[in-house]
Amino acid sequence: MSVIGTLAILPMIDNPLDGILPDFNIFGVEFTQLWQKLVAGLWAVAIILAVIFLIIGVTNMATASSGGSPMAYKDARTQAMWGGISLGLLAALGVIVGAILALFG
């Protein structure tokens, strides 16, 4: 028996989440304000860490460049690159999440 034939005899189940949308107000205004403050605080800390990581990477690049060590320069460049990418993604996080929800929501 083929896979298509097997699928044809299985009962179809309706999607239980069809038409249900997430509602962040269900627990009240205080809860909504709390989770928004927590997310904003974590987001700010992540941006600060990405900036620090980027500064350290660029500083290490300058140090490795003057020291003449190509391997140390490559490692520092990789660190600075990841710091920059992280900072860019964190800065655009609201747009990224909005686009994903618009595309798939």
SVG drawing of the C-alpha trace seen along z (x, -y; Angstrom):
<svg xmlns="http://www.w3.org/2000/svg" viewBox="-12 -50 66 52">
<polyline fill="none" stroke="black" stroke-width="0.4" points="0.0,0.0 1.4,-3.4 1.8,-6.3 -1.0,-8.3 -3.3,-5.4 -2.5,-5.1 -3.1,-8.9 -6.4,-8.6 -7.8,-6.2 -6.6,-8.1 -9.2,-10.4 -8.7,-14.1 -8.3,-16.1 -9.3,-19.8 -6.7,-22.3 -7.6,-23.1 -5.8,-26.5 -7.6,-27.7 -8.9,-31.2 -7.2,-31.6 -4.8,-34.5 -2.4,-35.3 -3.7,-37.9 -1.2,-39.4 -3.9,-41.4 -5.6,-38.3 -3.7,-38.5 -4.4,-42.2 -2.6,-45.5 -0.1,-45.0 1.1,-41.7 1.4,-43.3 3.4,-46.2 5.7,-43.8 6.6,-41.5 7.1,-44.5 9.5,-46.1 11.3,-42.8 11.7,-42.3 12.8,-45.9 15.4,-45.6 16.8,-42.3 16.9,-43.8 18.8,-46.8 21.3,-44.6 21.8,-42.5 22.5,-45.7 25.0,-46.9 26.8,-43.5 26.9,-43.5 28.4,-47.0 31.0,-46.0 31.8,-42.8 32.2,-44.9 34.5,-47.4 36.7,-44.6 36.9,-43.0 37.9,-46.2 40.4,-47.0 41.9,-43.5 42.0,-44.0 44.1,-47.2 46.4,-45.4 46.8,-42.4 47.4,-44.6 50.3,-46.4 51.7,-43.1 52.0,-41.4 50.1,-38.3 47.8,-37.2 46.0,-34.5 45.3,-36.9 44.0,-39.5 41.7,-36.9 40.3,-35.9 39.8,-39.6 38.1,-40.3 35.8,-37.4 34.9,-38.6 34.3,-42.2 32.2,-40.8 30.0,-38.8 29.6,-41.8 28.5,-43.9 26.1,-41.3 24.7,-40.9 24.3,-44.6 22.6,-45.0 20.2,-42.1 19.4,-43.4 18.7,-46.9 16.4,-45.5 14.7,-42.9 11.4,-44.7 11.2,-44.8 12.4,-41.2 9.7,-39.9 7.1,-42.0 8.0,-40.7 7.9,-37.1 4.5,-37.6 3.2,-39.3 4.5,-36.6 3.5,-33.6 0.8,-35.0"/>
</svg>
